[in-house]
């Protein structure tokens, strides 16, 4: 198996095609990246910038460059000695425009008799044999807006097929609609009455059943061609938790891909491990991100930041948000579970729905993979019983039904052995977790928002150096080829935004004073949301007014505390947007923001460079998300998917390479210092991979030892600064040193040599940057 040493993620879209990516390959090679990592490239909904709404799995999207574009990119990468990793989406297809998706169109046209009836996850009996499509508006007579046009029903710009023999001359469009295999219903009915599986709460992404062999074959025919023709070297699997049988899927995929490198976008909760029997090299790195971020958070600030805006304990909050999702947005999924209960279960539908929703709200991880992970189900049953003793009997019954096999059963367990109820519950628990935690609680729990990241638990405030060393050593032992990440297309805030926000943990008193003043000058009437928004603005400053308003609207509606997507609170949103405007227009508010940003700016640089070097050199395969070799202070999507100015990055990289730029550029807003750190680390790892073959912590000693974190990867020594404000406050490094074998070392970041007598003084090591990457020069 060919395994990458590093990757560089590109968002392929109509405005940045595979041909554009091919032209970028020389720059990526100069940067030191080992593989090019592509967002989904199969044919997606027209205008899709993300590509996760695939409508045709049999072809590379023409709008993204098509087959020719992939060939051009693949040839360019391989000629440069680089590999190609592609993101694929096996869980669902895009159905927003039915005519664009031949599978979905056939399903609407022919219903249960369509050959694609088994491809989609539809509960036909729940709606009288029809597929419910939640597309109608809120008018009193929306069906009367239907028009019959050339064997199609048109609802404004939406088109739906008419089954043969269901339309006669003189029939009204409403009459013809009543005879179809689908039923157009009000969009608000989706939460309770939808009868097809979807991706989370997105009605326009319909789940497909890749557990069916022919569905797997036909949805992967183009992917198979990539490997048969040597175009692609590895795959990233989106949302494996949505699949009925992730283990079985990965086994088939590994075979199809001729044993290639495979990663899974699997969210692991703290302490959770990836199933050992999956055919994968590991996750896409959210777990690594959570560990790295917390090294730069000051545990001493936790109490004061917690007291600033009191909220309910995080565990109680996420129970409530998950329960709310199970009772509302995803209630149709809960209802489908109820319909799957055996007739002799003894549970009435209302009690069963209540107990299932409570069980989903108490599930401690995204999902179990029965029979492995049965203990998580037991934990959820126990927690649900404690929270709802009135449901104890129902929960005990569900426990038996949801795990018909004993824990640790045979490796040959099939979906049939588990039964549809147990399989579908596993698919549903991850949906509830994602929507209740990532997309709701993360916008409500605003103590220190740099910790509110996918795959992390914001209740875990900081990590001590000892604990991080143990986690990194375990990563080296257990998953050395898994990905590490700091920013992705899905992160709530980019790495540099989080790095700056984390500085607030070192100055909780100053942040408390600033927040209190901001609340007085520009009140929103929702303190937790105000805390989140002001932290976002400070973390991303300077940002445009447009970006700030877009983030405020999304964040507040996702939180669903003072306003929602489906029922916006105009009064609150007016106050909120006025507060955002005040950041730009009110001199006092603007002065507060700019002075605080100036106060933490350089500490933010330190955190950014330190986190970046740590991620690039720690065990695993580091990914650099597009553009983040410069400072990137993005917020949640679509803000983090903006176009990247590669011309500027190329120019800076060229100057650093040919010597026309500063030998060691300052860590300032020009961002050359971050590019330098990224480039030198990636180049060293690609050029001398043998230096990154192990992991040994490097001890620090002296009065500021807690501010130095270092390790030896087998010849390459990484040293970074943590908690820079506290370091300065305590008087700097003084006699602090990192313990290194005696010898001469070259810092590849600055080119300078350092001599260790067994101790290397931190003040010398960090005289240029808060980070160093050392290699022995004296014939080690």
N, C-alpha and C positions, 0 to 999 in steps of 0.2 A: 504493500500500500504506500502510495506517495502521500506524505503528510506535510502540510504547510508549516513554515517557521513563523509566518505572520500573514495577515491578510489586510486588505484595504477595501472597505465597503463603498460601493457606488450605487446611487439610486438611479436606475435606468428608467427613462420616461421619454415621452415624445420630444421634450426639449433638450434631452441629453441621452442620445441613443447609443446603441452598441458601437456604432462607428465612431462616435465621440469618445467612448471609452477606449477604443483601440488606439486613437490618437494620443490618449493620455498615458499609455503604457510606458513610454520612455521616462516620463516624469516619475511614475510610480516605481520604476526600477531604480532610478537615481535616489528616490526617497529611501529605498531599502526594503520595500514591501516584497514579500515572497509570492503571494497569490493575489489575484484580483477577485473580489467577492461581490457578486451581483445580486441586486434585488430581483424579485420575480420577473421573468421575461416572456412567459407564455402569453398568448393573446388575451388581453384584458378588456374590460368595459372601455368604450371610447372616452378619452379624456382622463383616464385613471392615471394619477401620478405615482401611486404606490404599487400597483400591479397585483394586489392580493385578491382582486375580483376577476379571476380567470373565467373567460367565457368559451374559450376553445383550447383544450389541452393538447391539441395535435399540431400546433404550430407556434413558432416564436412570433411574438407580436410584430406585425409589419410596422406599426407606429413606433416601435422601439428599435427598429433596424432589421427585423426579420431574420431569416436563416442566414442571409448574406452578412448581416451585421454580426451575428454570433461567430460565423466563420472568420470574419476579419479580426474580431477581438481575440478569439482563440489563437489564431495564427500569430498575432502580434505578441500575445502573452507567452506562448510557447517558444517563439523565437528569442524572447528575452530571458528564457529560463524560468518563467513564472507559470504558476498553475492557475486554474479557474474554478471558483466555487460559486454555485448558483443556489439561490433561495427558491424552494418549491412549496406549493400549497396543496397538500393532499386532502385536507379536511372539507373544503367547500368550493363552490363555484359562484361566480357572479350572475345574478338573475335580474338585475335592475332593468335591463332591456331584453325582454324575452326573445325578440327576433335575432339577437346577437348570439344567443346560446342555443345551438341546435338540439342539445339534450333536453333542455328545459322546454323549448318550443314543442318538441315531440311529446313531452309529458303533458303539457297543456292541451295539445291537440287530441291525443289519444287516451289520456288517462291511464287507467290500470293496464290497458292493453298495449301501451307503449313499451318498447324494449328497454326504455330507460326508467320504467317504473321501479325496477329494482336498484337503479343507480342512486336515486334520491331517497331520503329517509322520511317517508310520508305515512301518516296514520290516516288512511283513507276512511276507515269506519267512523272516525270522530266527526266527520262532516258529511255524513250521508253519501260517501263515495266520491266526494269532491275535494279538490285542493283549494284551500282558502288563500287568497292573495290580498293582503291588507294594503290596498293602494288608494281607496276612495277618500275623498276629502270630507269635511264636516258639514257640507250642505244637507238640506232636508231630502233632496231628491237627486242624489249624485248619480244613480244608475240611469237617470233620464238624460245624462250627458253623454251616454254611449252612442256611438254611431256605427252602423254597419257599412263597411267599405271593402269591397273586393275580397270576400271571404275572410275578413278580419273584423274584430271589434276594436274600435278606437275610443279611448278615454283620454281626451285632450291629446297629448303627444305620445301616449302609451298605446301599444298595439298588442293584440292578443289573437290567437288563431281561432277559427270557427271549424268545428268538427264536421266532416262530410255528412250531409243529410240532415243537418240541424237548422238549416235556414231555408225558408220558402219565400216566394214572392209575396210581399205584403206583410211579412213578419216584422215586428218592431225589434229594435236592438235589444230591448229589455227581455223580450220573449226569447230571442236567440241566446242571450246570456244565460237564461235559466236552463238551457239544454246542454250547456258545456260541461266538461270534466272539471272545471274550476269555477270558483265563486269569488267575484270581486267584492270585498267588504271594506268597511271603514278602517283606516290605518290604526285607530285606537284599539281595535279588537285583537290586534296581534298578541298583546301581553297575556290574554286569557284564552284565546281561541285558535291560535295558530296551530296547524297540524303538520308542519314539516320542520325538521331540525334545521337550525340556522347557526351561524357563527355568532356566539354571544347573543346580543340583542339586535343584530343587524338583519333586518328582514330581507335585504337584497343579496345576502350571502347564504345560499342553501347548502346544507351539509350533503356530502356524497358518501357512498358506502364502499370505500376501497377494500373492505374486508371481503367483498365479492370478487372472486378471481378475475372475471371478465371486466369488471369496473376498474380494477387495478391495471389490467393490461391496457385497456383503451385510454385511460387517463394518464398513462405513463409511456405511451408509444413514442412521443417526441423525446422524452427524457432518455428513454432507452437508446434512441438514435444518437444522442449526444455522446454516450459512452461507447457505443459500437463504432462511432467514427472518430473517437479520441478528441472530441471538442471540449469536454468538461472533465475536471479531475475530482470533484467532490460536490456534496450537496448539503444544504442547510434545510431542515425540515420545519416548516411552520406549524405551530400548535398541534403537536402530537397528542395532547390530552383530549382533543376532540374526537380522536379515532376510536372505533370500537375495540380494536386490538392493536395497540401500538407496537407491542413486541413482535407480533406476526407480520405487521406491515414492514417494520425495519428489517426483518429477516428476508422478506421478499425483495425489498429495495436493495439490500446489499448484494443479493444475487444478480439483480438486474443491472446494477452499476459495476459489475465485475470486481466486487470487493473494494470499491473506492471509499475514500474518507467521507464520513457522515457525521453531521452535528444535528442536535435537536434543540429547538427553542422550547426547552422545558424549564418551568419556573420551580425552583427548589426552595422550600421554606427553610429557615435556619435549622440546621441539624439533620435535614432530610438528605438522603442519598439517591442518586439515580439508580433505577433497577439494574442490577449487575448483569442480567442476561439479555439486555438490549444490544443490538448490533449497531453500536454508535461509539464514537470517540469521546463523547461528552456533550455538555450543554454549550449554548452560545454566550455564556459568561455573565449573566446577571448576578449569580452568586459571588463571582469574583469582584464585581463592581461594588456590591454591598460591603464586602470585607475591606477593600481599599479605601472607600470613602470614610469609614469609621475610624481609621487610623488618624485622620486629620480633624477629628472632633474632640473637643476638650470635655472630658467627663465632669469636670468641676462646674461647668455651666449648666448642667442638666436641671438642677433644682430651680434655679432662677428662671430659666426659660419655660419650665413647666408651669411655674406660678404666674407667668405673665398673662397668659390667656387660658384660664382654667377650662378644661374639657373633661369629659368622662374618660375613664381608663381606656386605653386603646383596645384591649381585648373585648371590653363591653361594646365599644363603638363598632368594631368590625362585626361582632355578632349582630348588632342592630342593622347595620347597612346590608349585610348578607341576607338577613331575614327579610328586609324590605325588598331586595331584588327578587328573592324567591316568591314573595307574595304579590309582586307587581310585574316588573319588567319580564321576568322569566317564569311567570306563573303558568303559562301554557305548557312549559316543559314539566313542571310539577304535576299538572293535570294529566299529562301523558303517562307519567309514572303511576299515577293513581289508576289509570285505565289498564295498566299492565298487572295489577295485583290479581292474584288468583281469586276466583269467586268464593272459595272457602276460607279466605284469610280472616274473616270475622271483623274486618275493618270497614266502617262506613266511609264513603268518599270524603266527607268533610274532615273527619278525624284523621284519615290517612293523609290528606293534603297538609293538614296542620303538622303532623308528625314528620312527614317527609321534608317540609320546609324547615322545620326546626333542626332536623338532622343535617341538612345541607348547610344551614347557618353555623352549625357547630363543627363542621368538618375541618380538621386542623391543617390539611394540605390541599393542594389543588385536586388531586384524585388518588385513589388507590389503583392497583393493578392486580386484581384478585387472580390467584390466591395470595400472591405477594402483596403485602400492605394491608392485610386484614386487620392488623392491630389498629390502624388509623380509623377503620370503621368502628371498631370496639370503643376507641377513645371518643369518637363522635357520639355514639349511643350513650356512653356514660355521661358526657357533658350535657347532652340534650335532656337526659333524665333528671339531672340535677337542676337544670334551668326550668324544666317543665315536668315536675313529678306527676302531673295529671295525665301525661301522655306515656307514662312508664310502660303500661301494658302494650300499647300500640308500638312503641319503640322496640320492645323486646320481640314482637312479632316481625317487625321490619328487619331487625338484625338477622334473624334466621333466613328471611326471604332474600335479603341482599347479599348474603354470603352463604350460598348453598353448599360450599365446599369447606373443608377444614383448612385452616391456615397452613401454608407450607405444603400444599398438595403437589400432585404430579406436574412435571414440566409440560406434560402433554395435554393440559387442560384446554378445552375448546370453548368457543363462545356458546355452543349448545349446552355444554356442561354448566356454565354459569347461568344461562337463561337471559332473556331479553331485559328483564327488570334490573338485574344486577349490572349488566353491561351499560344500559342507558343511565342508570344512576351514576356510574363512574364518569360517563361523558358529561353529565349535568353538573356535578360538583365543581368542576373546574370553571364552568361558565359563571356559576354563582360567586365563586371566589374572585374571579377576574373583575366582574362588574361591581361586586360589593366592596372590594378592597382597593384595587388599582384605580378604578374609575369613580369611586365615591369617597371612601374613607381617606384616601391619600389627599383629597381636596378639603377634608374637614380637620384632620389632625395636623395642625400647623406649627407645632412647637419649634422644630428646626427642619425646614422643608428639604434640605439637601439629603435628608434620610428617607424621604418619601419616594422610593424608587422601586421599580418592578423587581421582584425577587428579594426584596428587603423587608424588614420589620421595623417601622419607625420607632417602636417601643424599645428597640435595642439601640442605645444612644451612641456608644463609643466602643472601640476595641483597643485593648492594651497591646503593646508590642509583643509581649510573650504569647498572647492568644493568636495574634496574626501569624507569628512565626510557626506555631503549631498547625495552623490551617494551611499555610503555604507548603509546609513540609508534607502534609497529608495530600495536598493537591499534586505534588511532585510524585508521590508514591502511587496514588490512585488514578489520576486522570491527567497525565502530562501532555496529552494531545488535545485536551478540551480547549475551547476558546476562552479568552479573557476580553472584557470590554469595559469601557468607561462611558461611551456614548453610543446609542443606537437610534434607529428611526423611531423607536418606541419609548425612549427615555422621557420622563416627565420634565427633566431639565438637563441640559448638556453638562459635560464634565466641568467646564470652567465656570459655569453658573453655580453649580453645586460647590465647587472649591471656594468661591467667594462667600457664599452663604454660610459655609461651615465656620468661617472666621467669627461669626456672631457668637459661637459657643465659647470663644475666648474673651469676648467683651459683653457678657450678658447684661451688665448694668447699663452700658452705653446704648445697647439695642433697646432695652426697656425704656429708657428715657426718650429715645428717638421715636419709638412706636407710640408711646403715650402722647407725644407732641403731634405726631401725624394723625392720630385718632381725633385729637382736639381740633386740628386745622381742617381735616377733610374726613369727617365721620361717614362711615358706611352703614352702621347699624348692625353689623355682623362681625364681631371681633375676631373669631377664628379665620374668617375669609379675609378680613383686612390684614391680619398677620401674614397669611399666605401671599396675598397680592403685593404687599410692600416688600416682603423678602424676595419675591420674583423680580420686581422692578429694580431693587438694589443689586441683585445677583446678575441681572442682564444689562444693567446701565452702562453706557447709553444705548437706549433702544428707541425705535420710532414710536410715535404716538399710536399709529395704526397697529403695530405689533402688540403694544401694551393693552389696547382696548380688546383686541381679538382674544388675547390670553385671559383677560378678566372675564369676558363673556363665557368662554369655554369652562374655565375653572369654577366659576360660581354655579353654572348650570349643572356641571358634573357633580359638584358637592350636594346639590339638591336640598340645601338647607333654607336659603332665602329666596331662591328662584329655581326654575327647572327648564329643561328643554321644551317640554310639552305644555307648560303653563307659566311662561315668563312673568315675573313680578316686576311690572314696569316701575313702580315706585322705588323698589330697592335698586334695580339696575340703573336708574337715573342717578341715584346717589353714588353708586359704585363708579359709574363712568365719569361723574363729576370729580371724584377723588383721583381717578387716573389723570384726568385733564389737569388737576391741580399740580401734579408732579411736573408738568411742563409750564403751566401758566401762573401758578401762585408762587411769588418770590420766596415766601417763607418755606413752603413745602419743597420747592426745588432746591433751596439752600440746604435744607436738612438732608435731602437725598444725596446731593453732590458732595457735601462735607463728609457724610458717613462713608460713601464710596471711596473718597480720597483717603479716609482713615484706614480702610481695610484693603485698598487696592494691591499694595505690595505683598501683604500677607496672602492675598488671593493668588497672586503670581506664584508665590512659594508653594502653596498647596497644589496649584495646577501642575507645575513642573514636577513636583515630587510624586503626585499621584500618577502622572503620565509615565515617568521613568519606572516607577514601581510596576505599573501594569505591563509595560513593554518588556520588562526583564524578568518578571516573576514566572514561576512554572505555568506552562500553558502556551497557547497560540494567541498572541495579542492581535486584536483587530483595531484598526484605526478607521473610525467612521469618517466619511467624506468631509474634508475641510478642517478636521479637528487637529491637523498638524499646526494650524494657527489657533489663536484664541477663538473659541466658539462659545458665545453666551446665548445659546438658543433656549427656548422654552418648549412646551409640548407640541406635538405635531398639530398642524402642518408647519409650524415655525421651524422645527428642526430638519425640515426637508427642503429648505430654500436652496436656490442655485448657489454654487460655489465659484468663487473667483479664482480659477486655476491659473490664469495669466499672472496674477500677483504672486501666487505661491511658487510658480515656476521661476519667476524672476528672482525671488529671494533665495530659492534653493540653488539656482545657478551661481549667484553671488557668493553663497557660502561654500560652494564647491570649488569655484575658480579663484577664490581669494580676493575678489574685488569688494566683497562685503566685509563687515567687521569680523575680526577673528573670533571674538566672543561677544556677540551683540548683547546689549543690555536687555534685561527682562522688563520690557515696557510695552506700550500699546502697539508697537510695530509688529509684535508677535514673532520676530525672527528667532528669539531665544527658544520658543517652544518648537519651532520647526527644526532648529538645530538639535535639540534633545531628541526629538522623534527620529530624525534622519540618522544621527550617529548611533542610536540604540538599535534601530532596525538594520542598519548596515553591518554593525558588529555581529548581530545575531545571524544574519544571512551569510556573512563572510566567514564567521568562525563559530559554527553551531556547537562545536565540542566544548566551548566555554560555558554552555548553558545546559549541562547534562546532569546537574545535581542541585542540591539545596542545603546549605549550611548557614545558620544564622551567624552574623558577625556581631560580637558583643560591643557595647559602648560603655565607657566608664568616665566618671567625672561629674561635676556639679550639674551639667545639663544633659546627662545621658538619656533622660526620658524624651528628649527632643530629637534624637538621632536613631534612625532605623536603617539597618544594613544587613546584607546577606551576600554570600558567595555562591554563584551558580555553577561552580566547577572551573573557575578561572576568571570569570567576569564578576566583579564586585560592585554591587549597587549600594549607594548610600544616599539617604534623603533626609530632609528636615521636616519635622512635624511640630505643630503648635508654635508657629513663628512669633506670634504676639507675646505669648508667655516667655519665649526664649529671650526676646528683646527686653521684656520687663524685668527679667531676672539678671540681666547684665551680659547677655550674649553667651558664647561658647566657653569662655574662660579656659580652664584646663581640661575640657572634655576631649576625648579621643575615641576613635574606633580602633578596636583591637584587630591588627592584621599581621600576618607573618612578615618578618623582616625582609626587606627587599625594595626594589624600585618599581613604582607603578605609574602608568600613564593614564591620565584622565582623558578618555576619548572625546569628551564633550569640549574640552578647552585645548587639548593637545599638550598640556603641561605634565611634567613628571613630578611624582611625590615619592619621598623616601620614608619607609616605615622602619622603625627600630623595634617593632612589636606593637607600637602605638603610632597612630597617625593623627595628628592634631586636627580637630574638627574646624578650628578657625582657619587653618591653612587649606584644608580640603574644600571648604565652602567659601573661599574668599571671592569667587566670581559668581557662582550660582548656588542655590540652596540644594543642589543635587550633584552627584558625581558618579561616573561609571568608569571603573578602574580595571586595567589589565596589567598583569606582571610583565615587566620589560627586561628582567635580568636572568633569563634562562630558567624559569621556574620548572 
